[in-house]
Amino acid sequence: MAIADEIQRIGAPVRRWARTQKREYTNGEERPLAGDLGAMGVYLGLVSAAAAAVRASGRELPERIPPGDAALLTVATFRLARRIAKDPVTAPIRAPFVRFEGPSGHAEVAEEVREHGGVKHAVGELVTCPFCLAQWVGTAFVFGYISAPRATRMAALTMTMIAGSDVLQFVYDAIQNGGLAPQTEGVDPED
C-alpha cells in the first residue's frame, strides 16, 4: 500500500496543476481537455505501433514520394476525412457522440456534440471535423503507402475519383441552375 500512497502524494501537485490549467484555459466553457489528451495519446500510440511494425518488417522508407502519388493521397485524404465527418451514410459511426441537427449543403449533415466535456465530447468533435480527421486519415494513408503501396494507391484512387465526381456534380448542378451563365445585369446593350 505504500507505493499507492506515494503515487497519490506525487500525483497530487500534478493534478492541481492540470485543474488550474484547465480552469484558466476554458474560461468557464466546457472543454474536453482530458478527452483531447486521450485522443492525442491514442494517435501517438497508433503511430508508434505502426512505425514499430514497419521497422520490424524490414521495409525501407521511400527516398521520396512521387508528386503524382502525393497528390493522389492528398485528394484521397480530403475526400475520406469529409466522408467520415459529414456524409449521411457514415452517421452510424458518429451517432454515439453527436446529435443530428439537419442537412448541411449537398449530401452532408450538420451534427452537434451530444455531451459536453470528457471523452465523448472529444470524440464527437473529432468525428465531425474533417480538418481534424484529415490528420488521422492522412497518417493511415502514409503507413498504408509504406506497407502496401499498390493497395493504398488503389484505395486512394477510389477516394480521389469520388472527389473528382463530386466536383463534376457541383459543376453540373451549377450549369443546370444557370449558375455558370454570363451575368448581363447592369450591362448596357448599346456598348
C-alpha positions as CSV (number, residue, x, y, z in Angstrom):
1,M,0.0,0.0,0.0
2,A,3.0,2.3,0.5
3,I,3.6,2.5,-3.3
4,A,-0.1,3.6,-3.9
5,D,0.2,6.3,-1.2
6,E,3.5,7.5,-2.7
7,I,1.9,7.7,-6.2
8,Q,-1.0,9.7,-4.7
9,R,1.4,12.0,-2.9
10,I,3.5,12.7,-6.1
11,G,0.4,12.9,-8.3
12,A,-1.5,15.5,-6.2
13,P,0.6,18.5,-7.4
14,V,0.3,17.4,-11.0
15,R,-3.5,17.1,-10.7
16,R,-3.7,20.5,-9.1
17,W,-1.6,22.0,-11.8
18,A,-3.8,20.3,-14.5
19,R,-7.0,21.6,-12.9
20,T,-5.6,25.1,-12.8
21,Q,-4.5,24.9,-16.4
22,K,-8.0,23.7,-17.5
23,R,-9.8,26.4,-15.5
24,E,-7.6,29.1,-16.9
25,Y,-7.8,27.8,-20.5
26,T,-11.6,27.1,-20.6
27,N,-12.7,30.4,-19.3
28,G,-15.8,28.8,-17.8
29,E,-16.7,26.9,-21.0
30,E,-17.0,23.1,-21.0
31,R,-13.9,21.9,-23.0
32,P,-12.8,18.2,-23.2
33,L,-9.1,18.7,-22.5
34,A,-8.7,15.3,-20.8
35,G,-10.5,13.7,-23.7
36,D,-8.4,15.6,-26.2
37,L,-5.3,14.5,-24.4
38,G,-6.6,10.9,-24.5
39,A,-7.2,11.2,-28.3
40,M,-3.6,12.5,-28.7
41,G,-2.4,9.6,-26.7
42,V,-4.3,7.1,-28.9
43,Y,-2.9,8.8,-32.0
44,L,0.6,8.7,-30.7
45,G,0.2,5.0,-29.6
46,L,-1.2,4.0,-33.1
47,V,1.6,5.9,-34.9
48,S,4.2,4.3,-32.6
49,A,2.8,0.8,-33.2
50,A,2.6,1.3,-36.9
51,A,6.2,2.7,-37.0
52,A,7.4,-0.3,-35.0
53,A,5.6,-2.7,-37.3
54,V,7.2,-1.0,-40.4
55,R,10.6,-1.2,-38.8
56,A,10.1,-4.8,-37.7
57,S,9.1,-5.8,-41.3
58,G,12.4,-4.5,-42.6
59,R,10.7,-2.3,-45.2
60,E,12.7,0.6,-46.3
61,L,11.1,4.0,-46.3
62,P,10.9,5.6,-49.8
63,E,13.5,8.2,-50.6
64,R,10.8,10.4,-51.8
65,I,7.1,10.2,-52.7
66,P,6.4,10.9,-56.4
67,P,4.4,14.1,-56.9
68,G,1.6,12.1,-58.5
69,D,1.3,9.8,-55.5
70,A,1.4,12.8,-53.1
71,A,-1.4,14.5,-55.0
72,L,-3.4,11.2,-55.1
73,L,-3.0,10.7,-51.3
74,T,-3.8,14.3,-50.6
75,V,-7.1,14.3,-52.5
76,A,-8.0,10.9,-51.1
77,T,-7.3,12.2,-47.5
78,F,-9.6,15.2,-48.2
79,R,-12.4,13.0,-49.5
80,L,-12.2,10.2,-46.9
81,A,-12.0,12.7,-44.0
82,R,-15.0,14.6,-45.3
83,R,-16.9,11.3,-46.0
84,I,-16.3,10.2,-42.4
85,A,-17.2,13.6,-40.8
86,K,-20.1,14.8,-42.9
87,D,-21.7,12.0,-45.0
88,P,-25.2,10.8,-44.1
89,V,-24.1,7.2,-44.8
90,T,-21.4,7.4,-42.1
91,A,-23.8,8.8,-39.5
92,P,-23.9,5.4,-37.6
93,I,-20.2,5.9,-36.8
94,R,-20.8,9.4,-35.4
95,A,-24.2,8.7,-33.8
96,P,-22.9,7.6,-30.3
97,F,-21.2,11.0,-29.9
98,V,-23.4,13.6,-31.8
99,R,-26.9,14.7,-32.4
100,F,-28.4,15.2,-35.9
101,E,-29.2,18.9,-36.5
102,G,-30.3,18.8,-40.1
103,P,-28.9,18.8,-43.6
104,S,-25.8,20.9,-44.4
105,G,-25.0,21.6,-48.0
106,H,-25.2,18.9,-50.8
107,A,-25.4,15.4,-49.4
108,E,-23.9,16.4,-46.0
109,V,-25.4,16.7,-42.5
110,A,-24.9,19.1,-39.6
111,E,-24.4,17.5,-36.2
112,E,-23.7,18.8,-32.7
113,V,-21.7,17.1,-30.0
114,R,-24.1,15.4,-27.5
115,E,-22.1,15.5,-24.3
116,H,-20.0,18.4,-23.2
117,G,-16.7,17.7,-21.5
118,G,-15.0,14.3,-21.3
119,V,-14.0,11.7,-23.8
120,K,-17.4,11.6,-25.7
121,H,-17.1,15.3,-26.3
122,A,-13.6,15.0,-27.7
123,V,-14.5,12.0,-29.9
124,G,-17.6,13.9,-31.1
125,E,-15.5,16.9,-32.1
126,L,-13.0,14.6,-33.8
127,V,-15.5,12.6,-35.9
128,T,-17.4,15.7,-37.1
129,C,-14.4,17.7,-38.1
130,P,-13.0,16.9,-41.5
131,F,-9.9,19.0,-40.7
132,C,-9.2,17.0,-37.5
133,L,-9.9,13.7,-39.2
134,A,-7.5,14.5,-42.0
135,Q,-4.6,14.1,-39.7
136,W,-5.7,10.5,-38.8
137,V,-6.7,9.6,-42.4
138,G,-3.5,11.1,-43.9
139,T,-1.4,9.2,-41.4
140,A,-3.2,5.9,-42.3
141,F,-2.6,6.6,-46.0
142,V,1.1,7.2,-45.3
143,F,1.5,4.0,-43.4
144,G,-0.5,2.1,-46.0
145,Y,1.7,3.6,-48.7
146,I,4.8,2.4,-46.9
147,S,3.4,-1.1,-46.1
148,A,1.3,-1.8,-49.2
149,P,1.8,0.9,-51.8
150,R,-0.2,-0.7,-54.6
151,A,-3.3,-1.4,-52.5
152,T,-3.0,2.0,-50.9
153,R,-2.8,3.6,-54.3
154,M,-6.0,1.7,-55.3
155,A,-7.9,2.8,-52.2
156,A,-6.6,6.4,-52.7
157,L,-7.6,6.3,-56.3
158,T,-11.1,5.4,-55.4
159,M,-11.5,8.3,-53.0
160,T,-9.8,10.7,-55.5
161,M,-12.2,9.6,-58.2
162,I,-15.1,10.3,-55.8
163,A,-13.7,13.7,-55.1
164,G,-13.5,14.4,-58.8
165,S,-17.0,13.2,-59.3
166,D,-18.2,15.5,-56.5
167,V,-16.7,18.4,-58.3
168,L,-18.4,17.4,-61.6
169,Q,-21.7,17.0,-59.7
170,F,-21.4,20.6,-58.5
171,V,-20.5,21.9,-61.9
172,Y,-23.4,20.0,-63.5
173,D,-25.8,21.4,-60.9
174,A,-24.5,24.9,-61.5
175,I,-25.0,24.6,-65.3
176,Q,-28.5,23.2,-64.8
177,N,-29.4,26.0,-62.4
178,G,-27.9,28.7,-64.6
179,G,-25.1,29.4,-62.1
180,L,-22.4,29.5,-64.8
181,A,-24.4,31.6,-67.3
182,P,-22.8,35.0,-68.1
183,Q,-24.2,37.9,-66.0
184,T,-25.9,40.5,-68.0
185,E,-27.2,42.7,-65.2
186,G,-26.0,46.3,-65.4
187,V,-24.6,45.8,-68.9
188,D,-25.7,48.4,-71.5
189,P,-26.7,46.7,-74.7
190,E,-25.5,49.7,-76.7
191,D,-21.9,49.2,-75.5
